[in-house]
Amino acid sequence: MQIPASFDYDRATDVAHAIALLQRHGPETRVVAGGHSLLPMMKLRLARPERLIDINDLRELDFIRRDGTMLRVGALVRHTALLESAEVAQLFPIIRDAEQVIADPVVRNRGTIGGSLCQADPAEDLSTVCDVLAAVAIIRGPGGERSLPMAQFHRGPYETAVAPDELLCEIHFPIHPLSSSAYEKVERRTGDWAVTAAGATVTLSEDGSIADAAVGLTAVGLDGVVAGIAELLRGRPPGEELFAEAGLLAAAAARPIEDQRGPVDYKRHLADELTRRVLRRACARAAQTRAQKG
Ligand SMILES: Cc1cc2nc3c(=O)[nH]c(=O)nc-3n(C[C@H](O)[C@H](O)[C@H](O)COP(=O)(O)OP(=O)(O)OC[C@H]3O[C@@H](n4cnc5c(N)ncnc54)[C@H](O)[C@@H]3O)c2cc1C
């Protein structure tokens, strides 16, 4: 049995209290949310925090709320809540697509969106989703609140722009009425991390051509969205030839490494194939949304 090194423990009562505790106890202190990434790392002694600040009582971070042209999601929202929200599925089908293939119900019942993004595992599905949706992170610390576009949030594998005395509090998703989105993942078995996955968002013009688009890839060494995809797709009608061009661009941009989940060529092939599939699905959904809006 693996047992973590000893640590002290505090249970924060609100955001201000959590930040005060982080500030008081210094950089060897870690926040614990669902604990599904941090605790396994502690058991393996890959992480040895001296103190944990438990944020599970911070109900103020547990909400999904539409606010004008933005969907606000608190950092403590569990995977299950995102999966089961009809509003999330309607506005951002990519989130439900991704949540359906994240781990298993046990992990989804505890794991949080904030923990997923802060863990910054290269195979984390919600990081790609947030990149593609151009989400904005709301971070609070001793100096107050700041907003950070997702493109600047991740600093590399397991590294984010959240300072040791800061808390990720919310994620803001801009709503575009004529957009839709999709996510697809290949995993070795149900509930496993991605061999490769792809996410796409597409906005259609009144004439049915693509007004804007973004594609992101998971677990192939690429942070942020694939460069050049929006420029390739803008102004052109959706279709198989176009999706194939985008797939080739994504495969060329991917930087996979060989590991127990598969060789480089296989992952590059998946980047190509999954890009085509998510663009196809996002375009079909966007066309449906457009038809419904009249
Ligand atoms: C068996 C298993 C399979 C999994 N499969 C997948 C998968 O297929 N796809 C996938 O995407 N994920 C997968 N996960 C990870 C899962 O999504 C976790 O829930 C997630 O990585 C971490 O969320 P958490 O709330 O448990 O974070 P925690 O483990 O509590 O924290 C993770 C890190 O984030 C920090 N942190 C947490 N919340 C905040 C905050 N609000 N502000 C600042 N820092 C914070 C912590 O200090 C810690 O460093 C899997 C996990 C397990 C155990």
The ligand as an SDF file (V2000), in Angstrom:
LIG
                    3D

 53 58  0  0  0  0  0  0  0  0999 V2000
   -8.1910    6.7920  -12.5300 C   0  0  0  0  0  0  0  0  0  0  0  0
   -8.2530    8.1960  -13.0550 C   0  0  0  0  0  0  0  0  0  0  0  0
   -8.5170    8.3930  -14.4020 C   0  0  0  0  0  0  0  0  0  0  0  0
   -8.5820    9.6800  -14.9080 C   0  0  0  0  0  0  0  0  0  0  0  0
   -8.8530    9.8490  -16.2410 N   0  0  0  0  0  0  0  0  0  0  0  0
   -8.9240   11.0940  -16.7480 C   0  0  0  0  0  0  0  0  0  0  0  0
   -9.2130   11.2950  -18.1270 C   0  0  0  0  0  0  0  0  0  0  0  0
   -9.4390   10.3740  -18.8950 O   0  0  0  0  0  0  0  0  0  0  0  0
   -9.2500   12.5820  -18.5770 N   0  0  0  0  0  0  0  0  0  0  0  0
   -9.0330   13.6520  -17.7580 C   0  0  0  0  0  0  0  0  0  0  0  0
   -9.0780   14.7770  -18.2270 O   0  0  0  0  0  0  0  0  0  0  0  0
   -8.7850   13.4870  -16.4540 N   0  0  0  0  0  0  0  0  0  0  0  0
   -8.7210   12.2420  -15.9240 C   0  0  0  0  0  0  0  0  0  0  0  0
   -8.4490   12.0790  -14.5990 N   0  0  0  0  0  0  0  0  0  0  0  0
   -8.1790   13.2710  -13.7560 C   0  0  0  0  0  0  0  0  0  0  0  0
   -9.4670   13.8150  -13.1950 C   0  0  0  0  0  0  0  0  0  0  0  0
  -10.1160   14.5760  -14.1940 O   0  0  0  0  0  0  0  0  0  0  0  0
   -9.1960   14.6950  -11.9700 C   0  0  0  0  0  0  0  0  0  0  0  0
  -10.4040   14.9850  -11.4230 O   0  0  0  0  0  0  0  0  0  0  0  0
   -8.4910   15.9970  -12.2480 C   0  0  0  0  0  0  0  0  0  0  0  0
   -7.2530   15.8290  -12.8530 O   0  0  0  0  0  0  0  0  0  0  0  0
   -8.1350   16.7710  -10.9890 C   0  0  0  0  0  0  0  0  0  0  0  0
   -9.2590   17.3080  -10.4030 O   0  0  0  0  0  0  0  0  0  0  0  0
   -9.3650   17.3140   -8.8420 P   0  0  0  0  0  0  0  0  0  0  0  0
  -10.4750   18.2290   -8.4880 O   0  0  0  0  0  0  0  0  0  0  0  0
   -9.4130   15.9230   -8.3350 O   0  0  0  0  0  0  0  0  0  0  0  0
   -7.9780   18.0410   -8.4140 O   0  0  0  0  0  0  0  0  0  0  0  0
   -6.9840   17.7670   -7.2140 P   0  0  0  0  0  0  0  0  0  0  0  0
   -6.3750   16.4190   -7.3220 O   0  0  0  0  0  0  0  0  0  0  0  0
   -7.6240   18.1230   -5.9200 O   0  0  0  0  0  0  0  0  0  0  0  0
   -5.8840   18.8840   -7.5380 O   0  0  0  0  0  0  0  0  0  0  0  0
   -5.0680   18.7920   -8.6860 C   0  0  0  0  0  0  0  0  0  0  0  0
   -4.0780   19.9720   -8.6740 C   0  0  0  0  0  0  0  0  0  0  0  0
   -4.7750   21.1940   -8.8690 O   0  0  0  0  0  0  0  0  0  0  0  0
   -4.5840   22.0870   -7.7570 C   0  0  0  0  0  0  0  0  0  0  0  0
   -5.8810   22.7520   -7.5820 N   0  0  0  0  0  0  0  0  0  0  0  0
   -7.0990   22.1550   -7.4930 C   0  0  0  0  0  0  0  0  0  0  0  0
   -8.0710   23.0780   -7.4890 N   0  0  0  0  0  0  0  0  0  0  0  0
   -7.4540   24.2930   -7.5350 C   0  0  0  0  0  0  0  0  0  0  0  0
   -7.9310   25.6440   -7.5540 C   0  0  0  0  0  0  0  0  0  0  0  0
   -9.2420   25.9340   -7.5540 N   0  0  0  0  0  0  0  0  0  0  0  0
   -7.0200   26.6470   -7.6130 N   0  0  0  0  0  0  0  0  0  0  0  0
   -5.6870   26.3700   -7.6410 C   0  0  0  0  0  0  0  0  0  0  0  0
   -5.1760   25.1050   -7.6340 N   0  0  0  0  0  0  0  0  0  0  0  0
   -6.0540   24.0910   -7.5920 C   0  0  0  0  0  0  0  0  0  0  0  0
   -4.1370   21.1980   -6.6140 C   0  0  0  0  0  0  0  0  0  0  0  0
   -3.3560   21.9160   -5.6750 O   0  0  0  0  0  0  0  0  0  0  0  0
   -3.3290   20.1440   -7.3490 C   0  0  0  0  0  0  0  0  0  0  0  0
   -2.0480   20.6340   -7.6280 O   0  0  0  0  0  0  0  0  0  0  0  0
   -8.3720   10.8070  -14.0630 C   0  0  0  0  0  0  0  0  0  0  0  0
   -8.0960   10.6020  -12.7050 C   0  0  0  0  0  0  0  0  0  0  0  0
   -8.0390    9.3200  -12.1960 C   0  0  0  0  0  0  0  0  0  0  0  0
   -7.7580    9.1240  -10.7310 C   0  0  0  0  0  0  0  0  0  0  0  0
  1  2  1  0
  2  3  1  0
  2 52  2  0
  3  4  2  0
  4  5  1  0
  4 50  1  0
  5  6  2  0
  6  7  1  0
  6 13  1  0
  7  8  2  0
  7  9  1  0
  9 10  1  0
 10 11  2  0
 10 12  1  0
 12 13  2  0
 13 14  1  0
 14 15  1  0
 14 50  1  0
 15 16  1  0
 16 17  1  0
 16 18  1  0
 18 19  1  0
 18 20  1  0
 20 21  1  0
 20 22  1  0
 22 23  1  0
 23 24  1  0
 24 25  2  0
 24 26  1  0
 24 27  1  0
 27 28  1  0
 28 29  2  0
 28 30  1  0
 28 31  1  0
 31 32  1  0
 32 33  1  0
 33 34  1  0
 33 48  1  0
 34 35  1  0
 35 36  1  0
 35 46  1  0
 36 37  1  0
 36 45  1  0
 37 38  2  0
 38 39  1  0
 39 40  1  0
 39 45  2  0
 40 41  1  0
 40 42  2  0
 42 43  1  0
 43 44  2  0
 44 45  1  0
 46 47  1  0
 46 48  1  0
 48 49  1  0
 50 51  2  0
 51 52  1  0
 52 53  1  0
M  END
$$$$
